[in-house]
Amino acid sequence: MPLPGRLRSIATVSSTYSEVVVEPAPSVPAPRALPNGLAAFLVFLSSGAVLVLETISLRLVGPYVGVTLQVTSSVIGMALGAIAYGAWMGGWLADRRDPRGLLAPALVLAGIATAVTLPVVRYAGEALRGGAASAVLLLTALAVLVPAGLLAAITPLVVKLQLADLRRTGQVVGRLSGIGTLGGITATLVTGFVLVAALPSTVIVLGLAAVLGATGLVLGAYLRRRAGTGLPAPARAKAVLAVVGLAAAGLSAVAPNPCDVETAYHCAKVQPDPRWTEGRYLYLNSAQHSYVDLADPTHLEYAYTQWIGLVADAAAPKGQRLDALHLGGGGFTMPRYLAATRPDTDNLVFEIDGGLVDLGRRELGVRTGPRLRAKVGDARVLLGAEPTDSRDFIVGDAFGHLVVPWHLATREMAAEVRRVLRPGGIYVQNVIDMPPDRFIRAELATVAAEFRYVAALAPPGAFAGQQGANFLIIASDAPLPLAAIESRLGLLPEVAVLVRDAALAGFVGDALVLTDDYAPVDQLLATA
């Protein structure tokens, strides 16, 4: 039976619609996956480069804002932020563009951004020098954010290209994630154990920039050949990138470098004293650290070194032999003083930075030998190997920038010092603090928890909370020669006061005793 006319029209439309729906859509070729080896290499390289940047950034910003817990935390935080935002942006772009056209530019731009890091940090560092929290955050952001963000975008781009078969998603993502982690681990270990010890920071940064840029250029050429004409490389873009890269290299060459020598731990510089041809200033991470008189080792320029010399002279007359141990070498000012005033004295110096010992030998008149020995290593570790009751005089003068390393400021450390001292021996410790003086109070409480007799030397304004200054802690298990010390204070060029007994207890108050379990040294030193 034939259908009525209206129903015939509906059937015709329905039939036509069915034909349209069932007709297969034209196929769109998915982006061709990278060879597995190349994908793994790109993820390994980009992830490792981020960790090289993170490690070396601490050395780039250290000369301007110090190497403190806050600076280290800021570098780590900025690197993690760059990784997070870079990966997010890389994933977003991978869903909107062919990742093959983004990989090579990302690597080249990361290389240029890495090269630009040097002049940016060095020029900005001169303006931001000092170490305020805002300066630390800004300088570390300038050192890390852009290049690390570009590098972090590489992994999601590669992952997108490798996900041709959704049944292997977990395997692909897991493998590339593991390779990226291995790249970061390898870069961290190689940078910390090899590169920093062998090369200046400038060479490491520019070398990394060159590797990234060259890899990007080679990758771009490879992908263009593989894709035919699908991935054009405009001549104008090439020219712009070349100009920017050359400009970055030129700025790096003329940017101010705060270091004469980069050691494993310090950016070091030795400058002559304009007032005296034989005087030398030692700067570590741009902070004035030591003064050495090449012609006269008995010349003590800084007030705190004069106090240490005064305590040594009050404890044992000049010419009397001492077995002295120095925790921290620096410019070797005090070992040279004791060697000159007491020729038979045995000076043993624990210095963590072997490069600093070599610099002292080359430029600061340090002459090591049987009576002046230097052991390279951590003072806490080396002290633990020293015999009990073996030293008459121990000098604590180890600093990381302007901060006593926390593990050298604890009660357990003070106990080790007391163990190594002979009965009646004296321990002096140099401490720098600023109002409200929370660290020096805590350190005095810590030393007093182990030693029966404790006193302190500093300018009057420092004890009054009116100025930042060096403080000298003096400690022993036997009564201190306080009368002899006070009688000599008036002979010094700068006014200093000796605080002891009830006055010292009042200054310390209920301050925290620092322990290996809890020693917030950096936080106690914060002035804000």
DOBADREN-45321 format. One record per residue (C-alpha): residue number from 0; x, y, z; residue in one letter. Coordinates in Angstrom, 2 decimals. Layout:
   pos      east     north        up   code
   NUM         X         Y         Z      a
...
This chain:
   pos      east     north        up   code
     0      0.00      0.00      0.00      m
     1      1.56      3.33     -0.98      p
     2      2.30      5.95      1.69      l
     3      0.38      9.20      1.73      p
     4      2.31     12.21      0.24      g
     5      3.23     13.81      3.61      r
     6      4.56     10.58      5.00      l
     7      6.57     10.02      1.82      r
     8      8.28     13.40      2.39      s
     9      9.18     12.49      5.99      i
    10     10.57      9.16      4.90      a
    11     12.67     10.83      2.22      t
    12     14.16     13.29      4.73      v
    13     14.72     10.51      7.25      s
    14     16.46      8.42      4.64      s
    15     18.65     11.30      3.61      t
    16     19.51     12.08      7.25      y
    17     20.37      8.43      7.85      s
    18     22.69      8.47      4.90      e
    19     24.46     11.58      6.24      v
    20     24.86     10.16      9.74      v
    21     26.21      6.79      8.80      v
    22     28.63      8.11      6.23      e
    23     32.14      7.95      7.83      p
    24     33.75     11.31      8.61      a
    25     36.97     12.19      6.83      p
    26     39.93     11.00      8.92      s
    27     42.26     13.61     10.50      v
    28     45.76     12.26     11.00      p
    29     46.91     12.44     14.62      a
    30     50.28     14.03     15.33      p
    31     52.98     11.49     14.67      r
    32     54.58     10.17     17.86      a
    33     58.25     10.81     18.51      l
    34     60.64      7.86     18.57      p
    35     60.71      6.53     22.11      n
    36     64.42      7.26     22.53      g
    37     64.01     10.88     21.44      l
    38     60.99     11.37     23.70      a
    39     62.92      9.97     26.67      a
    40     65.93     12.17     25.88      f
    41     63.84     15.36     25.72      l
    42     62.12     14.65     29.03      v
    43     65.40     13.67     30.70      f
    44     67.18     16.78     29.41      l
    45     64.45     19.29     30.24      s
    46     63.82     17.89     33.73      s
    47     67.54     17.73     34.45      g
    48     68.07     21.28     33.20      a
    49     65.48     22.57     35.67      v
    50     67.43     21.03     38.56      l
    51     70.73     22.44     37.27      v
    52     69.10     25.87     37.24      l
    53     67.70     25.38     40.73      e
    54     71.05     24.31     42.14      t
    55     73.11     26.98     40.44      i
    56     70.57     29.75     41.19      s
    57     71.49     29.54     44.86      l
    58     75.05     30.44     43.90      r
    59     73.91     33.24     41.62      l
    60     71.77     35.00     44.24      v
    61     73.96     34.15     47.27      g
    62     76.43     37.03     46.79      p
    63     73.58     39.53     47.05      y
    64     71.13     38.14     49.61      v
    65     73.23     35.51     51.38      g
    66     72.84     31.75     51.67      v
    67     70.28     31.33     54.42      t
    68     67.36     28.99     55.00      l
    69     65.01     31.65     53.61      q
    70     67.06     32.02     50.42      v
    71     67.27     28.24     49.93      t
    72     63.54     27.89     50.56      s
    73     62.81     30.69     48.11      s
    74     64.89     29.08     45.34      v
    75     63.18     25.71     45.87      i
    76     59.74     27.34     46.02      g
    77     60.28     29.36     42.85      m
    78     61.57     26.29     41.00      a
    79     58.54     24.24     42.06      l
    80     56.24     27.10     41.06      g
    81     57.91     27.29     37.66      a
    82     57.51     23.52     37.20      i
    83     53.83     23.69     38.16      a
    84     52.89     26.59     35.90      y
    85     55.14     25.42     33.06      g
    86     53.62     21.93     33.05      a
    87     50.12     23.41     33.22      w
    88     50.79     25.74     30.29      m
    89     52.52     22.99     28.29      g
    90     49.55     20.71     28.71      g
    91     47.12     23.49     27.72      w
    92     49.09     24.26     24.57      l
    93     49.48     20.56     23.69      a
    94     45.67     20.27     23.43      d
    95     45.42     23.27     21.10      r
    96     48.47     23.07     18.85      r
    97     50.54     20.39     17.23      d
    98     53.17     19.72     19.93      p
    99     55.77     19.05     17.23      r
   100     55.71     22.72     16.34      g
   101     56.23     23.80     19.95      l
   102     59.04     21.56     21.21      l
   103     61.97     23.13     19.37      a
   104     60.92     26.78     20.07      p
   105     60.42     25.96     23.75      a
   106     63.95     24.56     24.00      l
   107     65.51     27.48     22.11      v
   108     63.62     30.02     24.21      l
   109     64.63     28.17     27.39      a
   110     68.26     28.38     26.28      g
   111     67.97     32.12     25.67      i
   112     66.16     32.67     28.99      a
   113     68.89     30.71     30.77      t
   114     71.60     32.89     29.22      a
   115     69.67     36.05     30.10      v
   116     69.51     34.88     33.73      t
   117     73.16     35.84     34.32      l
   118     72.97     39.55     33.47      p
   119     69.47     39.91     34.92      v
   120     70.48     38.49     38.31      v
   121     73.77     40.38     38.44      r
   122     72.32     43.76     37.56      y
   123     69.22     43.25     39.71      a
   124     71.34     41.83     42.54      g
   125     73.30     45.06     42.83      e
   126     70.02     46.93     43.27      a
   127     68.44     44.38     45.63      l
   128     71.53     43.67     47.73      r
   129     70.78     43.22     51.42      g
   130     68.55     40.20     51.98      g
   131     65.10     41.60     52.85      a
   132     62.35     39.05     52.23      a
   133     60.97     40.93     49.23      s
   134     64.45     41.18     47.68      a
   135     65.06     37.45     48.21      v
   136     61.78     36.48     46.56      l
   137     62.21     38.85     43.62      l
   138     65.80     37.90     42.92      l
   139     65.15     34.16     43.09      t
   140     62.13     34.61     40.82      a
   141     64.30     36.40     38.27      l
   142     66.83     33.58     38.46      a
   143     64.47     30.64     38.03      v
   144     60.93     31.30     36.88      l
   145     61.11     31.89     33.12      v
   146     63.68     29.30     32.00      p
   147     62.39     26.62     34.39      a
   148     58.80     27.27     33.29      g
   149     59.71     26.86     29.62      l
   150     61.58     23.65     30.37      l
   151     58.72     22.25     32.44      a
   152     56.41     22.65     29.44      a
   153     58.46     20.11     27.46      i
   154     57.19     16.99     29.27      t
   155     53.43     17.46     28.66      p
   156     54.16     18.25     25.00      l
   157     56.11     15.01     24.64      v
   158     53.49     13.03     26.56      v
   159     50.76     14.30     24.23      k
   160     52.70     13.11     21.19      l
   161     53.26      9.65     22.66      q
   162     49.61      8.97     23.57      l
   163     48.57      7.49     20.21      a
   164     47.13      4.38     21.89      d
   165     44.90      5.20     24.88      l
   166     45.30      1.65     26.17      r
   167     48.96      2.50     26.94      r
   168     48.30      5.85     28.66      t
   169     49.41      4.71     32.09      g
   170     52.55      3.06     30.72      q
   171     53.55      6.11     28.66      v
   172     52.89      8.66     31.39      v
   173     54.56      6.53     34.06      g
   174     57.64      5.85     31.95      r
   175     58.17      9.48     30.97      l
   176     57.47     10.67     34.51      s
   177     60.10      8.25     35.81      g
   178     62.60      9.35     33.17      i
   179     62.01     13.00     34.13      g
   180     62.61     12.21     37.78      t
   181     65.82     10.36     36.91      l
   182     66.92     13.37     34.89      g
   183     66.38     15.63     37.88      g
   184     68.25     13.29     40.23      i
   185     71.17     12.94     37.82      t
   186     71.41     16.69     37.27      a
   187     71.30     17.43     40.99      t
   188     74.09     14.99     41.81      l
   189     76.29     15.93     38.85      v
   190     75.88     19.66     39.53      t
   191     76.51     19.37     43.26      g
   192     79.39     16.90     43.13      f
   193     81.08     17.72     39.82      v
   194     80.08     20.90     38.00      l
   195     80.16     23.34     40.92      v
   196     83.55     22.04     42.01      a
   197     85.01     22.15     38.50      a
   198     83.48     25.19     36.79      l
   199     82.45     28.77     37.59      p
   200     78.73     29.49     37.71      s
   201     79.01     31.62     34.58      t
   202     80.37     28.70     32.57      v
   203     77.71     26.32     33.91      i
   204     74.84     28.68     33.07      v
   205     76.10     29.61     29.61      l
   206     77.00     25.97     28.89      g
   207     73.48     24.88     29.83      l
   208     72.03     27.65     27.65      a
   209     74.14     26.49     24.71      a
   210     73.09     22.86     25.16      v
   211     69.40     23.79     25.27      l
   212     69.63     26.14     22.30      g
   213     71.60     23.69     20.16      a
   214     69.22     20.84     21.05      t
   215     66.26     23.00     20.05      g
   216     67.79     23.91     16.70      l
   217     68.73     20.31     15.88      v
   218     65.31     19.06     16.99      l
   219     63.55     21.66     14.85      g
   220     65.52     20.64     11.74      a
   221     64.84     16.96     12.43      y
   222     61.11     17.46     12.88      l
   223     60.83     19.59      9.72      r
   224     62.53     16.91      7.64      r
   225     60.32     14.24      9.18      r
   226     57.11     16.21      8.56      a
   227     57.95     17.52      5.10      g
   228     56.54     21.04      4.79      t
   229     54.31     20.76      7.82      g
   230     56.50     22.68     10.23      l
   231     57.69     25.94      8.69      p
   232     60.42     27.96     10.37      a
   233     59.98     31.66      9.45      p
   234     63.24     33.43      8.72      a
   235     62.12     36.45     10.74      r
   236     61.59     34.37     13.89      a
   237     65.02     32.80     13.43      k
   238     66.63     36.22     13.10      a
   239     64.88     37.56     16.21      v
   240     65.93     34.56     18.30      l
   241     69.51     34.85     17.05      a
   242     69.66     38.55     17.95      v
   243     68.19     37.93     21.41      v
   244     70.65     35.09     22.01      g
   245     73.63     37.19     20.99      l
   246     72.42     40.08     23.14      a
   247     72.10     37.74     26.14      a
   248     75.64     36.46     25.63      a
   249     76.95     40.02     25.32      g
   250     75.18     41.18     28.46      l
   251     76.53     38.17     30.34      s
   252     80.06     39.11     29.30      a
   253     79.78     42.69     30.62      v
   254     77.54     42.08     33.65      a
   255     79.23     42.83     36.98      p
   256     80.69     39.69     38.55      n
   257     80.92     39.84     42.36      p
   258     83.50     37.02     42.50      c
   259     87.21     36.81     41.85      d
   260     87.11     33.12     42.73      v
   261     84.18     30.72     43.03      e
   262     84.85     27.96     45.50      t
   263     82.57     25.07     46.30      a
   264     80.83     27.16     48.97      y
   265     81.62     30.82     48.37      h
   266     81.84     33.66     45.92      c
   267     85.19     35.01     47.12      a
   268     87.04     38.23     46.43      k
   269     90.28     39.62     47.85      v
   270     90.71     43.41     47.73      q
   271     93.70     45.49     48.80      p
   272     93.33     47.95     51.64      d
   273     93.63     51.42     50.06      p
   274     95.20     52.70     53.31      r
   275     97.97     50.10     53.53      w
   276     99.71     48.24     50.72      t
   277    100.04     45.03     52.75      e
   278     96.42     44.96     53.94      g
   279     93.89     42.60     52.35      r
   280     90.12     42.33     52.75      y
   281     88.47     38.98     52.14      l
   282     84.87     39.14     50.91      y
   283     82.71     36.01     50.94      l
   284     79.38     36.29     49.13      n
   285     79.92     40.07     49.06      s
   286     80.12     40.28     52.87      a
   287     83.35     41.58     54.41      q
   288     84.66     38.51     56.19      h
   289     88.32     38.88     57.16      s
   290     91.19     41.34     57.21      y
   291     94.77     40.17     56.82      v
   292     97.95     42.18     57.22      d
   293    100.52     40.37     55.10      l
   294    103.40     42.17     56.82      a
   295    102.19     41.92     60.42      d
   296    100.08     38.90     61.49      p
   297     99.68     40.45     64.96      t
   298     97.63     43.30     63.47      h
   299     93.98     42.60     64.26      l
   300     91.74     44.98     62.34      e
   301     88.24     44.02     63.46      y
   302     87.00     44.51     67.00      a
   303     85.91     40.89     67.47      y
   304     89.36     39.60     66.45      t
   305     90.91     42.00     68.97      q
   306     88.62     40.54     71.63      w
   307     89.67     36.99     70.76      i
   308     93.34     38.02     70.91      g
   309     92.71     39.76     74.25      l
   310     91.07     36.63     75.74      v
   311     93.95     34.47     74.50      a
   312     96.48     36.86     76.03      d
   313     94.58     37.00     79.31      a
   314     94.37     33.20     79.47      a
   315     98.00     32.58     78.58      a
   316    100.75     35.20     78.32      p
   317    102.30     35.80     74.92      k
   318    105.03     33.32     74.24      g
   319    103.29     30.53     76.17      q
   320    102.42     27.56     74.00      r
   321     98.77     26.74     73.33      l
   322     97.04     23.86     71.61      d
   323     94.45     25.84     69.64      a
   324     91.57     24.64     67.50      l
   325     89.79     26.96     65.05      h
   326     86.28     26.08     63.86      l
   327     86.28     27.98     60.57      g
   328     89.33     29.36     58.78      g
   329     88.21     32.27     56.62      g
   330     91.24     34.50     56.16      g
   331     93.18     32.57     58.88      f
   332     93.59     35.82     60.84      t
   333     93.50     34.26     64.31      m
   334     95.65     31.19     63.52      p
   335     98.31     33.53     62.10      r
   336     98.05     35.76     65.19      y
   337     98.52     32.89     67.64      l
   338    101.35     31.44     65.55      a
   339    103.12     34.83     65.57      a
   340    102.63     35.56     69.28      t
   341    103.25     31.99     70.42      r
   342    105.69     30.32     68.02      p
   343    105.28     26.83     69.52      d
   344    101.49     26.93     69.44      t
   345     99.77     24.10     67.59      d
   346     97.03     25.63     65.41      n
   347     94.56     23.22     63.86      l
   348     91.97     24.79     61.55      v
   349     88.75     23.12     60.43      f
   350     87.57     24.76     57.20      e
   351     84.77     23.28     55.12      i
   352     85.86     25.06     51.95      d
   353     89.08     23.70     50.47      g
   354     89.02     26.43     47.84      g
   355     89.19     29.02     50.61      l
   356     92.27     27.34     52.05      v
   357     93.92     27.47     48.64      d
   358     92.96     31.13     48.26      l
   359     94.50     31.86     51.66      g
   360     97.75     30.25     50.59      r
   361     97.84     32.18     47.30      r
   362     96.79     35.64     48.39      e
   363     96.52     35.96     52.18      l
   364     99.91     34.87     53.42      g
   365     98.76     31.55     54.90      v
   366    101.71     29.21     55.41      r
   367    100.52     25.80     56.52      t
   368    102.93     23.39     58.16      g
   369    103.44     21.33     61.30      p
   370    102.28     24.19     63.58      r
   371     99.50     25.50     61.37      l
   372     97.45     22.72     59.86      r
   373     94.22     22.94     57.89      a
   374     91.73     20.09     57.68      k
   375     89.06     20.44     55.03      v
   376     85.66     19.29     56.20      g
   377     82.63     20.11     58.32      d
   378     83.68     21.39     61.75      a
   379     81.03     19.38     63.59      r
   380     82.11     16.13     61.94      v
   381     85.83     16.77     62.37      l
   382     85.39     17.84     66.00      l
   383     83.82     14.49     66.80      g
   384     87.07     12.77     65.82      a
   385     89.27     14.91     68.09      e
   386     90.65     13.39     71.30      p
   387     89.10     14.29     74.63      t
   388     90.95     16.92     76.72      d
   389     93.28     17.78     73.82      s
   390     92.92     21.58     73.33      r
   391     93.54     24.65     75.48      d
   392     91.76     27.19     73.30      f
   393     88.92     26.70     70.82      i
   394     87.71     29.48     68.54      v
   395     84.25     29.21     66.96      g
   396     84.19     31.48     63.92      d
   397     82.28     29.57     61.23      a
   398     79.64     31.36     59.21      f
   399     77.38     30.78     56.25      g
   400     77.15     34.37     54.99      h
   401     76.33     36.20     58.28      l
   402     74.76     33.21     60.00      v
   403     76.34     30.59     62.27      v
   404     75.40     27.22     60.71      p
   405     72.64     25.82     62.88      w
   406     74.38     22.53     63.63      h
   407     77.33     24.46     65.08      l
   408     75.05     26.40     67.43      a
   409     73.37     23.62     69.41      t
   410     73.85     22.25     72.90      r
   411     75.19     19.01     71.46      e
   412     77.87     21.00     69.62      m
   413     78.76     22.87     72.82      a
   414     79.06     19.53     74.59      a
   415     81.53     18.33     71.95      e
   416     83.57     21.52     72.38      v
   417     83.64     20.99     76.17      r
   418     84.74     17.38     75.68      r
   419     87.70     18.37     73.51      v
   420     88.78     21.22     75.81      l
   421     91.23     20.45     78.60      r
   422     90.15     21.32     82.16      p
   423     90.48     25.07     82.41      g
   424     90.47     25.51     78.63      g
   425     88.53     28.39     77.07      i
   426     85.99     28.44     74.26      y
   427     85.30     31.70     72.40      v
   428     82.52     31.96     69.81      q
   429     81.89     34.81     67.42      n
   430     78.19     35.55     66.82      v
   431     76.54     38.27     64.73      i
   432     73.06     39.44     65.65      d
   433     70.72     42.39     65.21      m
   434     68.03     43.76     67.51      p
   435     65.94     42.23     69.03      p
   436     68.96     39.92     69.65      d
   437     67.02     36.67     69.84      r
   438     69.80     34.50     68.47      f
   439     72.62     35.74     70.72      i
   440     70.38     35.29     73.77      r
   441     69.54     31.75     72.68      a
   442     73.17     30.95     71.93      e
   443     74.31     32.26     75.31      l
   444     71.64     30.11     76.98      a
   445     72.81     27.14     74.90      t
   446     76.49     27.51     75.78      v
   447     75.61     28.14     79.46      a
   448     73.72     24.84     79.49      a
   449     77.08     23.06     79.00      e
   450     79.69     25.39     80.54      f
   451     79.69     26.54     84.14      r
   452     81.31     29.93     83.52      y
   453     80.09     32.15     80.65      v
   454     80.56     35.82     79.79      a
   455     80.10     37.96     76.67      a
   456     81.82     40.89     74.97      l
   457     80.15     43.41     72.65      a
   458     79.71     47.16     72.13      p
   459     77.47     48.76     74.79      p
   460     74.79     49.60     72.22      g
   461     74.54     45.96     71.18      a
   462     73.60     44.79     74.66      f
   463     71.14     47.68     74.88      a
   464     69.41     46.52     71.71      g
   465     70.37     49.68     69.83      q
   466     72.60     48.22     67.12      q
   467     73.58     45.06     65.34      g
   468     77.08     43.87     66.11      a
   469     79.50     41.03     66.70      n
   470     79.21     39.38     70.10      f
   471     81.97     37.22     71.58      l
   472     80.85     34.41     73.89      i
   473     83.55     33.30     76.37      i
   474     83.05     29.99     78.18      a
   475     84.95     27.56     80.39      s
   476     84.47     24.96     83.10      d
   477     86.95     26.90     85.24      a
   478     86.70     30.52     86.39      p
   479     87.40     32.90     83.53      l
   480     90.19     35.53     83.72      p
   481     87.58     38.30     83.70      l
   482     89.64     40.83     85.64      a
   483     92.52     40.51     83.18      a
   484     90.12     40.85     80.26      i
   485     88.44     43.95     81.68      e
   486     91.78     45.58     82.42      s
   487     92.78     45.28     78.78      r
   488     89.48     46.45     77.26      l
   489     90.38     50.10     77.76      g
   490     93.43     49.65     75.52      l
   491     91.33     48.74     72.50      l
   492     90.42     51.39     69.89      p
   493     86.67     50.62     70.07      e
   494     84.61     50.62     73.24      v
   495     83.40     47.21     74.37      a
   496     81.85     45.95     77.59      v
   497     82.11     42.61     79.35      l
   498     78.76     41.31     80.59      v
   499     78.73     38.51     83.16      r
   500     76.96     36.98     86.16      d
   501     73.60     38.59     87.01      a
   502     73.80     41.12     84.17      a
   503     74.33     38.33     81.68      l
   504     71.48     36.29     83.17      a
   505     69.23     39.33     82.83      g
   506     70.21     39.79     79.20      f
   507     69.60     36.12     78.37      v
   508     66.30     35.89     80.23      g
   509     64.24     32.82     79.32      d
   510     65.84     32.38     75.90      a
   511     65.53     29.06     74.09      l
   512     68.31     26.48     74.45      v
   513     69.08     25.28     70.93      l
   514     69.36     21.55     70.31      t
   515     69.97     19.28     67.34      d
   516     66.24     18.57     67.42      d
   517     65.19     22.23     67.40      y
   518     67.49     25.04     66.33      a
   519     65.59     27.71     64.32      p
   520     68.70     29.86     63.85      v
   521     67.58     31.64     60.69      d
   522     64.21     32.48     62.20      q
   523     65.79     33.82     65.39      l
   524     68.01     36.07     63.29      l
   525     65.09     37.51     61.32      a
   526     64.57     41.15     62.28      t
   527     61.00     41.45     61.01      a
